[in-house]
């Protein structure tokens, strides 16, 4: 709960990172999306790694942790691929 209050205090003080004002709103949202996606992926990898370490030799728990790692990486690759495809298509349209 203390973390929540600390986050609220930082927001109220205005000590948040600033985004370059020359970017469009869509670019800003796109950047926020990638920060959130990356943060969730790192969190999932940490959780999966912790589960792997504390599996205690149980084959089912080891397999579940490995799958969590694999699925997290696959999700990141798919998201990056989708973003790349969209950017390529937009660049082809704007020529």
C-alpha positions as CSV (number, residue, x, y, z in Angstrom):
1,X,0.0,0.0,0.0
2,X,2.9,2.3,0.7
3,X,4.1,1.9,-2.9
4,X,0.7,3.2,-4.1
5,X,0.9,6.2,-1.9
6,X,4.4,6.9,-3.1
7,X,3.3,6.7,-6.7
8,X,0.4,9.1,-6.0
9,X,2.8,11.5,-4.4
10,X,5.2,11.4,-7.3
11,X,2.3,12.0,-9.7
12,X,1.0,15.0,-7.7
13,X,4.5,16.6,-7.5
14,X,4.8,16.3,-11.3
15,X,8.1,14.4,-11.3
16,X,7.1,12.2,-14.2
17,X,9.3,11.8,-17.3
18,X,8.4,14.2,-20.1
19,X,7.8,13.1,-23.7
20,X,9.1,15.2,-26.5
21,X,6.3,17.6,-27.5
22,X,7.1,17.3,-31.2
23,X,5.6,13.8,-31.4
24,X,2.0,13.3,-32.3
25,X,-0.5,12.0,-29.8
26,X,-0.6,8.6,-31.6
27,X,3.2,8.3,-31.3
28,X,3.0,9.1,-27.6
29,X,0.3,6.5,-27.1
30,X,2.4,4.0,-29.1
31,X,5.4,4.6,-26.8
32,X,3.3,4.2,-23.7
33,X,1.9,0.9,-25.1
34,X,5.4,-0.4,-25.6
35,X,6.5,0.6,-22.2
36,X,3.5,-1.2,-20.6
37,X,4.0,-4.2,-22.8
38,X,7.7,-4.4,-21.9
39,X,7.0,-3.9,-18.2
40,X,4.4,-6.7,-18.2
41,X,6.8,-9.0,-20.2
42,X,9.6,-8.4,-17.7
43,X,7.2,-9.0,-14.8
44,X,6.0,-12.3,-16.4
45,X,9.6,-13.4,-16.9
46,X,10.5,-12.7,-13.3
47,X,7.5,-14.6,-12.1
48,X,8.2,-17.5,-14.4
49,X,11.9,-17.5,-13.3
50,X,10.9,-17.5,-9.7
51,X,8.4,-20.4,-10.2
52,X,11.2,-22.3,-12.1
53,X,13.6,-21.8,-9.2
54,X,11.1,-22.8,-6.6
55,X,9.6,-25.7,-8.5
56,X,11.5,-28.1,-6.2
57,X,12.0,-30.7,-8.9
58,X,8.3,-31.1,-9.6
59,X,8.0,-31.9,-13.3
60,X,4.6,-30.3,-13.7
61,X,5.7,-27.0,-12.0
62,X,8.9,-26.9,-14.1
63,X,6.9,-27.4,-17.3
64,X,4.5,-24.7,-16.3
65,X,7.3,-22.3,-15.6
66,X,9.1,-23.1,-18.9
67,X,5.8,-22.6,-20.8
68,X,5.3,-19.3,-19.1
69,X,8.7,-18.1,-20.3
70,X,8.2,-19.4,-23.8
71,X,4.7,-17.9,-24.1
72,X,6.0,-14.5,-22.9
73,X,8.8,-14.5,-25.5
74,X,6.4,-15.6,-28.2
75,X,4.0,-12.8,-27.2
76,X,6.7,-10.2,-27.4
77,X,7.9,-11.5,-30.8
78,X,4.3,-11.4,-32.2
79,X,3.7,-7.9,-30.9
80,X,7.0,-6.7,-32.4
81,X,6.2,-8.4,-35.7
82,X,2.7,-6.8,-35.8
83,X,4.2,-3.4,-35.1
84,X,6.8,-3.9,-37.8
85,X,4.2,-5.0,-40.4
86,X,2.0,-2.0,-39.6
87,X,4.9,0.4,-39.9
88,X,6.0,-1.1,-43.2
89,X,2.4,-0.9,-44.6
90,X,2.0,2.7,-43.5
91,X,5.4,3.6,-45.1
92,X,4.3,1.9,-48.3
93,X,1.0,3.8,-48.3
94,X,2.7,7.2,-47.6
95,X,5.1,6.9,-50.5
